[in-house]
Amino acid sequence: MRVPIGILLAALVWVCSGNAEEISMQLGEDLRRLSDTRTQDSDPAICRLADGRLFVVCRAFLGLPVSPSPGIAVSPLDGGGDQLRGVLIDAQGEPGAPLDLLDRPGDVEAVALAPGKDGSCQMIWAEQRTGNWDLYASQIRTLPTAQQLKRSAELRLTGELGVDRSPRVSTTTGGALVRAWQGWRDGRSNIYIRRLEDGRWQEPRCVSEGETHDWDPALATSPGGDVAVAWTRWRERSYDVCLRVHADGTWGPVHLVAA
């Protein structure tokens, strides 16, 4: 996700692993815990909203037994699976109550966030349904009440039989949304790019090349509109890091930046 550098310097979100995985955030010198030990929480994503607040989403695994703290009454979790949980951070750095973003728990692999041109937050995640992994999207909007959100109906972004996972998303200066992901096609893992502009998704493009397996993309956009995508490649019994840049309307060659 691309946000102003001040936000990148001021807000850090990570997973703390102790008796259970939790999500923590640091604003300046202040450390805030955004989740607790009732669920296993991981894979946080962060987005700056149009009103200046921060929105943090993580994957909460509901399938482990609950170990409530002494003196605190906690109801047992109903069922299991993964839930996407969001937390709004106000201008003073105070987190609100966690908000469940999925209608029901599922089998979720990762989530990505990016600010939309209209002030919303675009949320994209990978989820397994009926035996296949696909990408889904939903728009998140804040409501006048400080801790309320409105989530649009979800949109399925992929429908191929291969596994689609590891979504990444970024917003260009002009407001276009760019997403990258890892997709399996014809027995090989590739890196794909797709662009949302003026409300329409363009055709996906495979940016990785060759008869290799490519994994775990990273995505960035520049103020000038360039798009850069990096990924891990398995080739000749070695993991390498590749980079490809779209500039002036053209995709450049694949560069090997670490071998």
C-alpha positions as CSV (number, residue, x, y, z in Angstrom):
1,M,0.0,0.0,0.0
2,R,1.3,3.5,-0.8
3,V,0.5,6.2,1.7
4,P,2.2,9.6,2.6
5,I,5.6,9.0,4.1
6,G,4.5,10.6,7.4
7,I,2.1,7.8,7.9
8,L,4.8,5.2,7.2
9,L,7.1,6.7,9.8
10,A,4.4,7.2,12.4
11,A,2.5,3.9,12.3
12,L,4.0,0.4,12.5
13,V,1.8,-2.7,12.8
14,W,3.1,-6.1,13.5
15,V,2.4,-9.6,14.9
16,C,3.5,-10.3,18.5
17,S,4.0,-14.0,19.2
18,G,3.8,-15.2,22.8
19,N,1.2,-17.6,24.1
20,A,-1.0,-16.4,21.2
21,E,-0.4,-14.2,18.2
22,E,-1.6,-10.6,18.7
23,I,-1.6,-7.4,16.6
24,S,0.2,-4.4,18.0
25,M,0.7,-0.9,16.6
26,Q,3.3,1.8,17.4
27,L,2.5,5.5,16.9
28,G,5.6,7.5,17.7
29,E,6.7,6.2,21.1
30,D,3.2,4.8,22.1
31,L,2.6,1.0,21.8
32,R,-1.0,0.0,21.4
33,R,-2.4,-3.6,21.4
34,L,-5.1,-4.0,18.8
35,S,-6.2,-7.5,19.6
36,D,-6.0,-10.0,22.4
37,T,-5.3,-13.6,23.2
38,R,-8.8,-14.9,22.5
39,T,-7.9,-15.5,18.9
40,Q,-4.8,-16.1,16.8
41,D,-4.3,-12.8,14.9
42,S,-1.9,-12.3,12.0
43,D,-1.2,-10.8,8.6
44,P,-2.1,-7.1,9.4
45,A,-2.8,-4.5,6.7
46,I,-3.1,-0.8,7.2
47,C,-4.8,2.0,5.2
48,R,-5.2,5.8,5.7
49,L,-8.8,6.9,5.3
50,A,-10.0,10.1,3.7
51,D,-10.8,11.7,7.1
52,G,-7.2,11.1,8.4
53,R,-7.9,8.0,10.5
54,L,-6.1,4.7,10.1
55,F,-7.8,1.5,9.4
56,V,-6.1,-1.8,10.4
57,V,-7.4,-5.2,9.3
58,C,-6.0,-8.6,10.3
59,R,-6.8,-12.2,10.0
60,A,-8.3,-13.7,13.2
61,F,-8.2,-17.4,13.5
62,L,-11.2,-18.6,15.6
63,G,-10.5,-22.3,15.9
64,L,-8.3,-22.5,19.0
65,P,-9.6,-22.9,22.5
66,V,-10.2,-19.8,24.6
67,S,-8.1,-19.1,27.7
68,P,-9.8,-16.2,29.4
69,S,-7.9,-14.1,31.9
70,P,-8.8,-14.6,35.6
71,G,-11.9,-12.6,36.5
72,I,-12.9,-11.9,32.9
73,A,-16.0,-13.7,31.6
74,V,-15.5,-14.7,27.9
75,S,-18.0,-16.8,26.0
76,P,-16.6,-19.8,24.0
77,L,-16.1,-19.1,20.4
78,D,-18.9,-20.4,18.1
79,G,-17.3,-22.6,15.5
80,G,-13.9,-21.9,13.9
81,G,-12.2,-20.6,10.8
82,D,-10.9,-17.1,9.9
83,Q,-12.5,-13.8,10.4
84,L,-11.2,-10.5,9.0
85,R,-11.2,-8.0,11.9
86,G,-10.9,-4.2,11.4
87,V,-9.9,-1.5,13.9
88,L,-10.3,2.2,13.4
89,I,-7.5,4.4,14.9
90,D,-8.5,8.0,15.6
91,A,-6.4,11.1,15.1
92,Q,-5.1,10.8,18.7
93,G,-4.0,7.2,18.1
94,E,-6.8,5.6,20.1
95,P,-8.0,2.3,18.7
96,G,-11.7,1.5,18.6
97,A,-13.4,-1.8,19.2
98,P,-12.7,-4.6,16.7
99,L,-15.2,-5.0,13.9
100,D,-15.9,-8.2,12.1
101,L,-15.8,-7.6,8.3
102,L,-16.9,-11.0,6.9
103,D,-20.5,-12.1,7.1
104,R,-19.3,-15.5,8.4
105,P,-15.8,-17.0,9.1
106,G,-14.1,-18.7,6.3
107,D,-10.7,-20.1,5.2
108,V,-8.7,-16.8,4.6
109,E,-5.1,-16.6,3.5
110,A,-4.3,-12.9,3.3
111,V,-5.8,-9.4,3.1
112,A,-4.6,-6.2,1.4
113,L,-5.9,-2.6,1.7
114,A,-5.6,0.6,-0.3
115,P,-7.3,4.0,-0.3
116,G,-9.9,4.5,-3.1
117,K,-10.3,7.6,-5.3
118,D,-13.7,8.3,-3.7
119,G,-12.4,8.3,-0.1
120,S,-13.3,4.7,0.6
121,C,-10.9,1.8,1.5
122,Q,-10.6,-1.1,-1.0
123,M,-10.2,-4.4,0.8
124,I,-9.0,-7.5,-1.2
125,W,-8.5,-10.9,0.3
126,A,-7.9,-14.5,-0.7
127,E,-10.3,-17.1,0.5
128,Q,-11.0,-20.8,-0.1
129,R,-14.6,-21.7,-1.0
130,T,-15.9,-24.9,-2.4
131,G,-12.4,-26.3,-2.7
132,N,-10.8,-23.4,-4.7
133,W,-8.8,-20.3,-3.6
134,D,-10.0,-17.0,-5.2
135,L,-9.7,-13.3,-4.6
136,Y,-12.6,-11.2,-3.3
137,A,-13.0,-7.5,-2.9
138,S,-15.2,-5.1,-0.9
139,Q,-15.3,-1.3,-0.3
140,I,-15.1,0.0,3.2
141,R,-16.6,3.4,4.0
142,T,-16.8,5.2,7.4
143,L,-20.1,6.5,8.7
144,P,-20.7,9.6,10.8
145,T,-20.6,7.6,14.0
146,A,-16.9,7.3,14.8
147,Q,-16.7,3.6,15.1
148,Q,-19.1,2.4,12.4
149,L,-18.3,1.2,8.9
150,K,-20.3,0.3,5.8
151,R,-19.0,-2.6,3.7
152,S,-20.2,-3.0,0.1
153,A,-21.3,-6.3,-1.2
154,E,-18.3,-8.5,-2.0
155,L,-17.1,-8.9,-5.5
156,R,-15.4,-12.1,-6.7
157,L,-12.3,-11.1,-8.7
158,T,-11.0,-14.5,-9.9
159,G,-12.8,-17.6,-11.1
160,E,-10.1,-19.8,-12.6
161,L,-9.6,-23.3,-11.3
162,G,-6.1,-22.6,-10.1
163,V,-5.2,-21.2,-6.7
164,D,-5.2,-17.4,-6.5
165,R,-3.6,-16.0,-3.4
166,S,-1.3,-13.4,-1.8
167,P,-3.1,-10.2,-3.0
168,R,-1.4,-6.9,-3.0
169,V,-3.0,-3.6,-3.9
170,S,-1.9,0.0,-4.4
171,T,-3.5,3.3,-5.6
172,T,-1.9,5.5,-8.2
173,T,-1.8,9.3,-8.0
174,G,-4.6,9.5,-10.5
175,G,-6.8,7.2,-8.4
176,A,-6.5,4.0,-10.3
177,L,-6.3,0.8,-8.3
178,V,-3.6,-1.7,-9.1
179,R,-3.6,-5.2,-7.7
180,A,-1.0,-8.0,-7.9
181,W,-1.4,-11.6,-6.9
182,Q,0.0,-15.1,-7.3
183,G,-2.0,-17.4,-9.5
184,W,-1.6,-21.0,-10.5
185,R,-2.3,-21.7,-14.2
186,D,-1.5,-24.9,-16.1
187,G,0.6,-26.3,-13.2
188,R,2.8,-23.2,-12.8
189,S,2.7,-20.3,-10.3
190,N,2.7,-16.9,-11.9
191,I,2.5,-13.2,-10.8
192,Y,-0.4,-11.3,-12.3
193,I,-1.3,-7.6,-12.4
194,R,-4.8,-6.1,-13.0
195,R,-5.8,-2.4,-13.0
196,L,-9.1,-0.8,-11.9
197,E,-9.7,2.5,-13.7
198,D,-13.0,4.5,-14.0
199,G,-14.9,1.6,-12.4
200,R,-13.7,-1.1,-14.8
201,W,-11.2,-3.9,-14.3
202,Q,-8.8,-4.2,-17.2
203,E,-7.7,-7.6,-18.4
204,P,-5.1,-9.3,-16.1
205,R,-1.5,-9.5,-17.3
206,C,1.1,-12.1,-16.3
207,V,4.3,-10.1,-15.5
208,S,6.5,-13.1,-14.6
209,E,8.1,-15.0,-17.5
210,G,9.7,-18.4,-18.1
211,E,9.1,-21.9,-16.9
212,T,9.6,-21.1,-13.3
213,H,7.5,-20.9,-10.2
214,D,6.9,-17.3,-8.9
215,W,5.6,-16.4,-5.5
216,D,4.6,-13.7,-3.0
217,P,4.4,-10.4,-4.9
218,A,5.1,-6.9,-3.5
219,L,3.6,-3.9,-5.2
220,A,4.3,-0.1,-5.3
221,T,3.3,2.9,-7.3
222,S,5.1,6.2,-7.8
223,P,3.8,9.8,-7.9
224,G,4.5,9.7,-11.6
225,G,2.2,6.8,-12.2
226,D,4.8,4.0,-12.5
227,V,4.0,0.6,-11.2
228,A,6.7,-1.7,-9.7
229,V,6.1,-5.3,-8.8
230,A,8.7,-7.6,-7.1
231,W,8.4,-11.3,-6.4
232,T,10.2,-14.5,-5.3
233,R,11.3,-16.9,-8.0
234,W,12.3,-20.6,-7.6
235,R,14.8,-21.5,-10.3
236,E,17.7,-23.9,-10.5
237,R,17.3,-25.0,-6.9
238,S,17.6,-21.4,-5.7
239,Y,15.2,-18.6,-4.5
240,D,15.7,-15.3,-6.2
241,V,14.0,-11.9,-6.1
242,C,12.7,-10.4,-9.4
243,L,11.6,-6.9,-10.3
244,R,9.6,-5.5,-13.2
245,V,8.5,-1.9,-13.7
246,H,5.7,-0.4,-15.8
247,A,6.7,3.1,-16.9
248,D,5.5,5.4,-19.8
249,G,2.8,2.9,-20.8
250,T,5.2,-0.1,-21.2
251,W,6.4,-3.0,-19.1
252,G,10.1,-3.2,-18.9
253,P,12.2,-6.4,-18.7
254,V,12.4,-8.7,-15.6
255,H,15.4,-7.7,-13.5
256,L,17.0,-10.1,-11.1
257,V,17.7,-8.0,-8.0
258,A,18.8,-10.7,-5.6
259,A,20.1,-14.2,-6.3
